[in-house]
Amino acid sequence: MTTTTNDALRALKLQWKPVAVSFVQTPPSLLPRIDHTLPAGCAYWKYASEGHSFYTTPEDHFNCPVGAFTHGVTLPEAQKTELEGLIGTMIKLEYLQGDEVASIPHRHEPLRIAVYAPLEDAAFAPDVVIVRGNVRQMMLVSEAARSAGIFNGADILGRPACAMIAHATDTGNAVASFACIGNRVYTNLADDELYVTIPGQALANVLERLEVILGANAQLEAFHRQRNR
């Protein structure tokens, strides 16, 4: 990243580092495999946002059948049964409708290796970048994505939060997510926080536009505060 785009990200004053995620066929030579299995795929995002760089294998995602499904993990029979049971419970609770399941975004290519790192430390080209922040911060990121031509009002997802990775990679568009209750538990997502996920190939353009958006918002805020006196 350039100094300009670094400055734009710093100006957001994010509590959590943006996370670069890439799906590759072989383990990266300079990064370690995660040394402990986490309860959900989204928990790996949080771990990376705390400053860790690492990769995972399919087995590292077996604890969360829904996340495994959205990530393209091939599940053993026991986890497949667990996934079916969990989806059945969600439908019974009317959390999901039966016909929704087939439309949940998910990776179609089987997961081999997933690589995670703070964006500022990533030595690989990300497939997606996950940005976590409060509503004002995500307003600015979404405005930058819209200015870059890769975000529209339809690109907002809820449950499951991990589906935003597949949505961003499949469509080439940024996507906002209000997350889901599982994600909020596993990542300690605050009540006023949400995500914007940016396709890797669009990242440079979005960050360039973010600098412009930050400057525009500063001037517009001053204008509106003056009018509101």
VEXVOKE-367884 format. One record per residue: residue number from 1; residue in one letter; x, y, z of N, C-alpha, C in turn. Coordinates in nm, 2 decimals, always signed. Layout:
N
   num   residu     n.px     n.py     n.pz    ca.px    ca.py    ca.pz     c.px     c.py     c.pz
   NUM        A        X        Y        Z        X        Y        Z        X        Y        Z
...
***
This chain:
229
   num   residu     n.px     n.py     n.pz    ca.px    ca.py    ca.pz     c.px     c.py     c.pz
     1        M    +0.08    -0.12    +0.00    +0.00    +0.00    +0.00    +0.09    +0.12    +0.00
     2        T    +0.04    +0.23    -0.06    +0.11    +0.36    -0.06    +0.09    +0.43    +0.07
     3        T    +0.18    +0.53    +0.09    +0.16    +0.62    +0.21    +0.03    +0.68    +0.21
     4        T    -0.03    +0.72    +0.10    -0.16    +0.79    +0.09    -0.26    +0.69    +0.15
     5        T    -0.27    +0.57    +0.10    -0.37    +0.48    +0.14    -0.35    +0.44    +0.28
     6        N    -0.23    +0.42    +0.33    -0.20    +0.40    +0.47    -0.26    +0.51    +0.55
     7        D    -0.24    +0.63    +0.51    -0.29    +0.75    +0.59    -0.44    +0.75    +0.59
     8        A    -0.50    +0.71    +0.48    -0.65    +0.71    +0.48    -0.70    +0.60    +0.57
     9        L    -0.64    +0.49    +0.58    -0.68    +0.39    +0.68    -0.66    +0.43    +0.82
    10        R    -0.54    +0.49    +0.85    -0.52    +0.54    +0.98    -0.62    +0.65    +1.02
    11        A    -0.66    +0.73    +0.93    -0.75    +0.84    +0.96    -0.89    +0.78    +1.00
    12        L    -0.92    +0.66    +0.97    -1.05    +0.60    +1.01    -1.04    +0.57    +1.16
    13        K    -0.92    +0.55    +1.22    -0.91    +0.52    +1.36    -0.98    +0.40    +1.40
    14        L    -0.96    +0.29    +1.32    -1.02    +0.16    +1.35    -0.96    +0.10    +1.47
    15        Q    -1.05    +0.04    +1.55    -1.00    -0.04    +1.67    -0.93    -0.17    +1.62
    16        W    -0.98    -0.23    +1.51    -0.94    -0.36    +1.47    -0.87    -0.34    +1.33
    17        K    -0.76    -0.41    +1.31    -0.69    -0.40    +1.19    -0.77    -0.47    +1.08
    18        P    -0.78    -0.41    +0.96    -0.84    -0.47    +0.84    -0.77    -0.60    +0.81
    19        V    -0.84    -0.70    +0.77    -0.78    -0.84    +0.75    -0.78    -0.88    +0.61
    20        A    -0.67    -0.92    +0.56    -0.66    -0.98    +0.42    -0.68    -1.13    +0.43
    21        V    -0.76    -1.18    +0.34    -0.78    -1.32    +0.33    -0.76    -1.37    +0.19
    22        S    -0.69    -1.48    +0.18    -0.67    -1.54    +0.04    -0.68    -1.69    +0.05
    23        F    -0.74    -1.75    -0.06    -0.76    -1.89    -0.07    -0.66    -1.94    -0.17
    24        V    -0.57    -2.03    -0.13    -0.46    -2.08    -0.22    -0.46    -2.23    -0.21
    25        Q    -0.38    -2.29    -0.30    -0.37    -2.44    -0.31    -0.27    -2.50    -0.22
    26        T    -0.16    -2.43    -0.19    -0.05    -2.48    -0.10    -0.02    -2.39    +0.01
    27        P    +0.03    -2.44    +0.12    +0.06    -2.35    +0.23    +0.17    -2.25    +0.20
    28        P    +0.16    -2.13    +0.24    +0.26    -2.03    +0.21    +0.39    -2.06    +0.29
    29        S    +0.50    -2.04    +0.23    +0.63    -2.09    +0.29    +0.67    -2.00    +0.41
    30        L    +0.63    -1.88    +0.42    +0.67    -1.79    +0.52    +0.57    -1.77    +0.63
    31        L    +0.46    -1.84    +0.63    +0.36    -1.82    +0.74    +0.34    -1.95    +0.81
    32        P    +0.31    -1.95    +0.93    +0.28    -2.08    +1.01    +0.13    -2.11    +0.99
    33        R    +0.10    -2.24    +1.01    -0.03    -2.28    +1.03    -0.08    -2.24    +1.17
    34        I    -0.21    -2.21    +1.18    -0.27    -2.17    +1.31    -0.23    -2.27    +1.41
    35        D    -0.19    -2.23    +1.53    -0.15    -2.33    +1.63    -0.26    -2.37    +1.73
    36        H    -0.38    -2.33    +1.71    -0.49    -2.37    +1.79    -0.62    -2.35    +1.71
    37        T    -0.71    -2.45    +1.72    -0.83    -2.45    +1.64    -0.93    -2.36    +1.71
    38        L    -0.99    -2.27    +1.64    -1.09    -2.18    +1.69    -1.23    -2.23    +1.66
    39        P    -1.33    -2.18    +1.73    -1.47    -2.23    +1.73    -1.54    -2.20    +1.60
    40        A    -1.49    -2.10    +1.52    -1.57    -2.06    +1.40    -1.47    -2.00    +1.30
    41        G    -1.50    -2.00    +1.17    -1.42    -1.93    +1.07    -1.40    -1.79    +1.10
    42        C    -1.51    -1.72    +1.14    -1.50    -1.58    +1.17    -1.41    -1.54    +1.28
    43        A    -1.39    -1.64    +1.37    -1.29    -1.62    +1.48    -1.15    -1.60    +1.43
    44        Y    -1.12    -1.66    +1.32    -0.99    -1.65    +1.26    -0.97    -1.50    +1.21
    45        W    -1.08    -1.44    +1.16    -1.07    -1.30    +1.12    -1.02    -1.22    +1.24
    46        K    -1.09    -1.24    +1.35    -1.06    -1.16    +1.47    -0.92    -1.18    +1.52
    47        Y    -0.87    -1.31    +1.51    -0.73    -1.34    +1.55    -0.63    -1.26    +1.46
    48        A    -0.66    -1.26    +1.33    -0.58    -1.19    +1.24    -0.58    -1.04    +1.26
    49        S    -0.70    -0.99    +1.30    -0.72    -0.84    +1.32    -0.64    -0.80    +1.45
    50        E    -0.60    -0.90    +1.53    -0.52    -0.87    +1.65    -0.37    -0.86    +1.62
    51        G    -0.34    -0.89    +1.50    -0.20    -0.88    +1.46    -0.13    -1.01    +1.42
    52        H    -0.21    -1.12    +1.40    -0.15    -1.25    +1.37    -0.16    -1.28    +1.22
    53        S    -0.06    -1.34    +1.16    -0.05    -1.38    +1.03    -0.04    -1.54    +1.03
    54        F    -0.12    -1.61    +0.95    -0.12    -1.75    +0.96    -0.20    -1.81    +0.85
    55        Y    -0.20    -1.94    +0.84    -0.30    -2.01    +0.74    -0.37    -2.12    +0.81
    56        T    -0.49    -2.16    +0.76    -0.57    -2.27    +0.81    -0.59    -2.37    +0.70
    57        T    -0.62    -2.49    +0.74    -0.65    -2.60    +0.65    -0.80    -2.64    +0.67
    58        P    -0.86    -2.72    +0.59    -1.00    -2.75    +0.61    -1.04    -2.80    +0.75
    59        E    -0.95    -2.88    +0.80    -0.97    -2.94    +0.94    -0.99    -2.83    +1.04
    60        D    -0.93    -2.72    +1.02    -0.94    -2.61    +1.12    -1.07    -2.54    +1.12
    61        H    -1.16    -2.58    +1.02    -1.29    -2.52    +1.01    -1.40    -2.61    +1.05
    62        F    -1.37    -2.73    +1.09    -1.48    -2.83    +1.12    -1.56    -2.79    +1.24
    63        N    -1.52    -2.70    +1.33    -1.60    -2.67    +1.44    -1.72    -2.59    +1.41
    64        C    -1.72    -2.52    +1.30    -1.84    -2.44    +1.26    -1.89    -2.49    +1.12
    65        P    -1.99    -2.58    +1.12    -2.04    -2.63    +0.99    -2.10    -2.53    +0.90
    66        V    -2.16    -2.42    +0.95    -2.21    -2.32    +0.86    -2.10    -2.24    +0.80
    67        G    -2.00    -2.20    +0.88    -1.88    -2.13    +0.82    -1.81    -2.22    +0.73
    68        A    -1.80    -2.35    +0.76    -1.73    -2.44    +0.67    -1.80    -2.45    +0.53
    69        F    -1.93    -2.45    +0.54    -2.01    -2.45    +0.41    -1.99    -2.32    +0.33
    70        T    -1.99    -2.21    +0.39    -1.97    -2.08    +0.31    -1.83    -2.07    +0.26
    71        H    -1.73    -2.14    +0.33    -1.59    -2.13    +0.29    -1.55    -2.24    +0.19
    72        G    -1.65    -2.33    +0.16    -1.62    -2.44    +0.06    -1.54    -2.55    +0.12
    73        V    -1.55    -2.57    +0.25    -1.48    -2.69    +0.32    -1.56    -2.82    +0.29
    74        T    -1.49    -2.92    +0.25    -1.55    -3.05    +0.23    -1.56    -3.12    +0.37
    75        L    -1.68    -3.14    +0.42    -1.70    -3.19    +0.55    -1.71    -3.34    +0.56
    76        P    -1.66    -3.40    +0.67    -1.68    -3.54    +0.69    -1.83    -3.57    +0.73
    77        E    -1.87    -3.69    +0.73    -2.01    -3.72    +0.75    -2.06    -3.67    +0.88
    78        A    -1.98    -3.68    +0.99    -2.03    -3.63    +1.12    -2.06    -3.48    +1.11
    79        Q    -1.98    -3.40    +1.05    -2.00    -3.26    +1.04    -2.11    -3.23    +0.94
    80        K    -2.13    -3.31    +0.84    -2.24    -3.29    +0.75    -2.37    -3.31    +0.82
    81        T    -2.38    -3.41    +0.90    -2.50    -3.44    +0.98    -2.52    -3.32    +1.08
    82        E    -2.42    -3.27    +1.14    -2.43    -3.16    +1.23    -2.48    -3.04    +1.16
    83        L    -2.43    -3.01    +1.04    -2.48    -2.90    +0.96    -2.63    -2.91    +0.92
    84        E    -2.67    -3.03    +0.88    -2.81    -3.05    +0.85    -2.90    -3.03    +0.97
    85        G    -2.85    -3.08    +1.09    -2.93    -3.06    +1.21    -2.94    -2.92    +1.25
    86        L    -2.83    -2.84    +1.23    -2.83    -2.70    +1.27    -2.92    -2.62    +1.18
    87        I    -2.91    -2.65    +1.05    -3.00    -2.58    +0.96    -3.15    -2.61    +0.99
    88        G    -3.17    -2.74    +1.02    -3.31    -2.78    +1.06    -3.36    -2.70    +1.18
    89        T    -3.27    -2.69    +1.28    -3.31    -2.61    +1.40    -3.34    -2.46    +1.36
    90        M    -3.25    -2.40    +1.28    -3.27    -2.27    +1.24    -3.41    -2.25    +1.16
    91        I    -3.44    -2.35    +1.08    -3.57    -2.34    +1.01    -3.69    -2.36    +1.11
    92        K    -3.67    -2.45    +1.21    -3.78    -2.47    +1.31    -3.80    -2.35    +1.39
    93        L    -3.69    -2.27    +1.42    -3.70    -2.15    +1.50    -3.75    -2.03    +1.41
    94        E    -3.77    -2.06    +1.28    -3.81    -1.95    +1.19    -3.70    -1.85    +1.17
    95        Y    -3.58    -1.88    +1.20    -3.46    -1.80    +1.18    -3.43    -1.80    +1.03
    96        L    -3.44    -1.91    +0.97    -3.43    -1.93    +0.82    -3.55    -1.98    +0.77
    97        Q    -3.58    -1.95    +0.64    -3.68    -2.02    +0.56    -3.61    -2.13    +0.48
    98        G    -3.68    -2.24    +0.46    -3.62    -2.35    +0.39    -3.56    -2.32    +0.26
    99        D    -3.63    -2.23    +0.18    -3.58    -2.19    +0.05    -3.47    -2.09    +0.05
   100        E    -3.43    -2.04    +0.17    -3.32    -1.95    +0.18    -3.19    -2.02    +0.17
   101        V    -3.18    -2.14    +0.21    -3.06    -2.21    +0.23    -2.98    -2.22    +0.10
   102        A    -3.05    -2.25    -0.01    -2.98    -2.27    -0.14    -2.92    -2.14    -0.19
   103        S    -2.97    -2.02    -0.14    -2.93    -1.89    -0.19    -2.82    -1.83    -0.11
   104        I    -2.78    -1.90    +0.00    -2.67    -1.84    +0.09    -2.54    -1.84    +0.01
   105        P    -2.47    -1.73    -0.01    -2.35    -1.73    -0.08    -2.24    -1.82    -0.02
   106        H    -2.18    -1.90    -0.10    -2.07    -1.99    -0.05    -1.97    -2.01    -0.17
   107        R    -1.85    -2.04    -0.13    -1.74    -2.07    -0.22    -1.77    -2.21    -0.29
   108        H    -1.76    -2.22    -0.42    -1.78    -2.34    -0.49    -1.66    -2.42    -0.51
   109        E    -1.54    -2.36    -0.50    -1.42    -2.43    -0.51    -1.38    -2.48    -0.37
   110        P    -1.34    -2.61    -0.36    -1.31    -2.67    -0.23    -1.19    -2.59    -0.16
   111        L    -1.21    -2.56    -0.04    -1.10    -2.49    +0.03    -0.98    -2.59    +0.05
   112        R    -0.86    -2.54    +0.02    -0.74    -2.61    +0.05    -0.67    -2.54    +0.16
   113        I    -0.63    -2.42    +0.14    -0.56    -2.34    +0.24    -0.62    -2.20    +0.24
   114        A    -0.65    -2.15    +0.36    -0.70    -2.01    +0.37    -0.59    -1.93    +0.45
   115        V    -0.55    -1.82    +0.39    -0.44    -1.74    +0.45    -0.50    -1.61    +0.51
   116        Y    -0.45    -1.58    +0.63    -0.50    -1.46    +0.70    -0.39    -1.37    +0.74
   117        A    -0.40    -1.24    +0.74    -0.30    -1.15    +0.79    -0.36    -1.01    +0.81
   118        P    -0.31    -0.93    +0.90    -0.35    -0.79    +0.90    -0.31    -0.73    +0.76
   119        L    -0.40    -0.65    +0.70    -0.37    -0.60    +0.57    -0.24    -0.53    +0.56
   120        E    -0.20    -0.46    +0.67    -0.07    -0.39    +0.66    +0.05    -0.48    +0.66
   121        D    +0.03    -0.60    +0.70    +0.14    -0.70    +0.70    +0.13    -0.80    +0.59
   122        A    +0.03    -0.81    +0.51    +0.00    -0.91    +0.42    +0.11    -0.91    +0.31
   123        A    +0.18    -1.03    +0.29    +0.28    -1.04    +0.19    +0.22    -1.12    +0.07
   124        F    +0.09    -1.12    +0.06    +0.02    -1.20    -0.04    -0.10    -1.11    -0.10
   125        A    -0.14    -1.14    -0.22    -0.25    -1.06    -0.28    -0.38    -1.12    -0.22
   126        P    -0.46    -1.03    -0.15    -0.58    -1.08    -0.09    -0.70    -1.11    -0.19
   127        D    -0.77    -1.21    -0.16    -0.90    -1.23    -0.24    -1.00    -1.13    -0.19
   128        V    -1.00    -1.11    -0.06    -1.09    -1.01    +0.01    -1.02    -0.95    +0.12
   129        V    -1.07    -0.83    +0.16    -1.02    -0.76    +0.28    -1.15    -0.73    +0.36
   130        I    -1.14    -0.77    +0.49    -1.25    -0.75    +0.58    -1.22    -0.64    +0.67
   131        V    -1.31    -0.54    +0.67    -1.29    -0.42    +0.75    -1.40    -0.41    +0.85
   132        R    -1.36    -0.40    +0.98    -1.46    -0.40    +1.09    -1.45    -0.27    +1.16
   133        G    -1.57    -0.21    +1.19    -1.57    -0.08    +1.26    -1.71    -0.04    +1.30
   134        N    -1.72    +0.08    +1.36    -1.85    +0.13    +1.40    -1.92    +0.18    +1.28
   135        V    -2.05    +0.23    +1.30    -2.13    +0.27    +1.19    -2.07    +0.39    +1.12
   136        R    -2.02    +0.48    +1.18    -1.96    +0.60    +1.11    -1.84    +0.56    +1.03
   137        Q    -1.76    +0.47    +1.08    -1.64    +0.43    +1.01    -1.68    +0.35    +0.88
   138        M    -1.78    +0.26    +0.90    -1.83    +0.18    +0.78    -1.91    +0.26    +0.69
   139        M    -1.97    +0.37    +0.73    -2.03    +0.47    +0.64    -1.92    +0.52    +0.54
   140        L    -1.81    +0.56    +0.60    -1.70    +0.61    +0.51    -1.64    +0.51    +0.42
   141        V    -1.62    +0.39    +0.47    -1.57    +0.28    +0.38    -1.67    +0.25    +0.27
   142        S    -1.80    +0.24    +0.30    -1.90    +0.21    +0.20    -1.91    +0.32    +0.10
   143        E    -1.90    +0.45    +0.15    -1.90    +0.56    +0.05    -1.78    +0.55    -0.04
   144        A    -1.67    +0.51    +0.01    -1.55    +0.50    -0.08    -1.57    +0.39    -0.18
   145        A    -1.63    +0.28    -0.14    -1.66    +0.16    -0.23    -1.76    +0.20    -0.33
   146        R    -1.86    +0.28    -0.29    -1.96    +0.33    -0.39    -1.89    +0.42    -0.49
   147        S    -1.81    +0.51    -0.44    -1.74    +0.60    -0.53    -1.65    +0.53    -0.63
   148        A    -1.60    +0.41    -0.58    -1.51    +0.33    -0.67    -1.60    +0.24    -0.77
   149        G    -1.73    +0.25    -0.75    -1.82    +0.18    -0.84    -1.84    +0.03    -0.81
   150        I    -1.81    -0.01    -0.68    -1.83    -0.15    -0.65    -1.92    -0.17    -0.53
   151        F    -2.01    -0.08    -0.50    -2.10    -0.10    -0.39    -2.24    -0.03    -0.43
   152        N    -2.34    -0.11    -0.40    -2.48    -0.05    -0.42    -2.56    -0.09    -0.31
   153        G    -2.68    -0.04    -0.30    -2.77    -0.06    -0.19    -2.81    -0.21    -0.17
   154        A    -2.80    -0.29    -0.27    -2.83    -0.43    -0.25    -2.72    -0.51    -0.19
   155        D    -2.60    -0.46    -0.18    -2.49    -0.54    -0.13    -2.48    -0.53    +0.02
   156        I    -2.59    -0.57    +0.09    -2.59    -0.57    +0.24    -2.64    -0.71    +0.28
   157        L    -2.56    -0.78    +0.36    -2.60    -0.91    +0.40    -2.62    -0.92    +0.56
   158        G    -2.69    -1.02    +0.60    -2.70    -1.04    +0.74    -2.64    -1.18    +0.77
   159        R    -2.73    -1.27    +0.81    -2.68    -1.41    +0.84    -2.66    -1.49    +0.72
   160        P    -2.56    -1.58    +0.72    -2.44    -1.58    +0.81    -2.34    -1.48    +0.77
   161        A    -2.27    -1.42    +0.86    -2.17    -1.31    +0.83    -2.06    -1.36    +0.73
   162        C    -2.02    -1.49    +0.75    -1.91    -1.54    +0.67    -1.95    -1.55    +0.52
   163        A    -2.08    -1.55    +0.49    -2.12    -1.55    +0.35    -2.07    -1.43    +0.27
   164        M    -2.03    -1.32    +0.34    -1.99    -1.20    +0.27    -1.86    -1.23    +0.19
   165        I    -1.78    -1.32    +0.24    -1.65    -1.35    +0.17    -1.68    -1.40    +0.03
   166        A    -1.77    -1.50    +0.02    -1.81    -1.56    -0.11    -1.88    -1.46    -0.19
   167        H    -1.97    -1.38    -0.13    -2.04    -1.28    -0.21    -1.94    -1.18    -0.27
   168        A    -1.85    -1.13    -0.20    -1.75    -1.03    -0.25    -1.67    -1.09    -0.37
   169        T    -1.62    -1.22    -0.35    -1.54    -1.28    -0.45    -1.62    -1.32    -0.57
   170        D    -1.74    -1.36    -0.56    -1.83    -1.40    -0.67    -1.87    -1.28    -0.75
   171        T    -1.91    -1.17    -0.69    -1.97    -1.06    -0.76    -1.87    -0.95    -0.80
   172        G    -1.75    -0.95    -0.73    -1.65    -0.84    -0.75    -1.70    -0.71    -0.69
   173        N    -1.80    -0.72    -0.60    -1.85    -0.60    -0.53    -1.82    -0.60    -0.39
   174        A    -1.80    -0.48    -0.33    -1.79    -0.48    -0.18    -1.93    -0.51    -0.12
   175        V    -1.93    -0.56    +0.00    -2.05    -0.60    +0.06    -2.05    -0.55    +0.21
   176        A    -2.16    -0.50    +0.26    -2.17    -0.47    +0.40    -2.24    -0.58    +0.47
   177        S    -2.21    -0.61    +0.59    -2.28    -0.71    +0.66    -2.31    -0.66    +0.80
   178        F    -2.43    -0.68    +0.85    -2.47    -0.65    +0.98    -2.43    -0.77    +1.08
   179        A    -2.36    -0.87    +1.02    -2.31    -0.99    +1.09    -2.43    -1.08    +1.13
   180        C    -2.41    -1.17    +1.22    -2.51    -1.26    +1.27    -2.48    -1.29    +1.42
   181        I    -2.57    -1.35    +1.49    -2.55    -1.36    +1.63    -2.43    -1.45    +1.66
   182        G    -2.41    -1.55    +1.58    -2.29    -1.64    +1.60    -2.16    -1.56    +1.59
   183        N    -2.15    -1.48    +1.48    -2.04    -1.40    +1.46    -2.01    -1.30    +1.57
   184        R    -2.12    -1.24    +1.62    -2.11    -1.14    +1.73    -2.06    -1.21    +1.86
   185        V    -2.09    -1.34    +1.88    -2.04    -1.41    +1.99    -1.90    -1.44    +1.97
   186        Y    -1.86    -1.50    +1.86    -1.72    -1.55    +1.84    -1.62    -1.44    +1.82
   187        T    -1.66    -1.32    +1.78    -1.57    -1.21    +1.75    -1.58    -1.10    +1.85
   188        N    -1.68    -1.11    +1.94    -1.71    -1.00    +2.04    -1.74    -0.87    +1.96
   189        L    -1.81    -0.89    +1.86    -1.85    -0.77    +1.78    -1.95    -0.68    +1.86
   190        A    -1.91    -0.56    +1.87    -2.00    -0.47    +1.96    -2.13    -0.44    +1.89
   191        D    -2.22    -0.39    +1.97    -2.36    -0.36    +1.91    -2.36    -0.26    +1.80
   192        D    -2.26    -0.17    +1.80    -2.26    -0.06    +1.70    -2.16    -0.09    +1.59
   193        E    -2.11    -0.22    +1.58    -2.01    -0.25    +1.48    -2.07    -0.34    +1.37
   194        L    -2.01    -0.33    +1.25    -2.05    -0.41    +1.14    -1.93    -0.42    +1.05
   195        Y    -1.95    -0.48    +0.93    -1.83    -0.51    +0.84    -1.86    -0.45    +0.71
   196        V    -1.75    -0.42    +0.64    -1.75    -0.41    +0.49    -1.64    -0.49    +0.44
   197        T    -1.67    -0.58    +0.34    -1.57    -0.67    +0.28    -1.55    -0.62    +0.14
   198        I    -1.42    -0.60    +0.10    -1.38    -0.55    -0.03    -1.31    -0.65    -0.11
   199        P    -1.35    -0.68    -0.23    -1.27    -0.77    -0.32    -1.13    -0.72    -0.33
   200        G    -1.03    -0.81    -0.33    -0.89    -0.77    -0.33    -0.86    -0.69    -0.46
   201        Q    -0.91    -0.73    -0.57    -0.87    -0.66    -0.70    -0.92    -0.51    -0.70
   202        A    -1.02    -0.48    -0.61    -1.07    -0.34    -0.61    -1.01    -0.26    -0.50
   203        L    -0.93    -0.32    -0.41    -0.88    -0.26    -0.29    -0.81    -0.13    -0.32
   204        A    -0.71    -0.12    -0.41    -0.64    +0.00    -0.43    -0.73    +0.11    -0.47
   205        N    -0.82    +0.09    -0.56    -0.91    +0.19    -0.60    -1.00    +0.24    -0.49
   206        V    -1.05    +0.15    -0.40    -1.13    +0.19    -0.29    -1.05    +0.27    -0.19
   207        L    -0.93    +0.24    -0.17    -0.85    +0.32    -0.07    -0.81    +0.45    -0.13
   208        E    -0.79    +0.46    -0.26    -0.77    +0.59    -0.32    -0.89    +0.68    -0.30
   209        R    -1.01    +0.62    -0.33    -1.13    +0.70    -0.31    -1.16    +0.73    -0.16
   210        L    -1.11    +0.64    -0.07    -1.13    +0.67    +0.07    -1.07    +0.80    +0.11
   211        E    -0.95    +0.83    +0.06    -0.88    +0.95    +0.09    -0.97    +1.07    +0.05
   212        V    -1.03    +1.06    -0.07    -1.12    +1.17    -0.12    -1.24    +1.18    -0.03
   213        I    -1.30    +1.07    +0.00    -1.42    +1.07    +0.08    -1.40    +1.13    +0.22
   214        L    -1.28    +1.09    +0.28    -1.25    +1.15    +0.41    -1.24    +1.30    +0.41
   215        G    -1.18    +1.35    +0.30    -1.17    +1.50    +0.29    -1.30    +1.56    +0.27
   216        A    -1.38    +1.50    +0.18    -1.52    +1.56    +0.15    -1.60    +1.56    +0.28
   217        N    -1.60    +1.45    +0.35    -1.68    +1.44    +0.47    -1.64    +1.54    +0.58
   218        A    -1.51    +1.57    +0.59    -1.47    +1.67    +0.68    -1.52    +1.81    +0.65
   219        Q    -1.52    +1.84    +0.52    -1.57    +1.97    +0.48    -1.72    +1.98    +0.49
   220        L    -1.79    +1.87    +0.46    -1.94    +1.87    +0.46    -1.98    +1.87    +0.61
   221        E    -1.91    +1.80    +0.70    -1.95    +1.81    +0.84    -1.94    +1.95    +0.89
   222        A    -1.83    +2.02    +0.86    -1.82    +2.16    +0.90    -1.93    +2.24    +0.85
   223        F    -1.97    +2.22    +0.72    -2.08    +2.29    +0.66    -2.21    +2.27    +0.74
   224        H    -2.24    +2.14    +0.76    -2.37    +2.11    +0.83    -2.37    +2.16    +0.97
   225        R    -2.26    +2.15    +1.04    -2.26    +2.20    +1.18    -2.28    +2.35    +1.18
   226        Q    -2.22    +2.42    +1.09    -2.24    +2.56    +1.08    -2.39    +2.59    +1.06
   227        R    -2.46    +2.52    +0.97    -2.60    +2.54    +0.94    -2.69    +2.50    +1.06
   228        N    -2.64    +2.41    +1.14    -2.72    +2.36    +1.25    -2.71    +2.44    +1.38
   229        R    -2.63    +2.55    +1.38    -2.62    +2.63    +1.50    -2.75    +2.70    +1.53
***
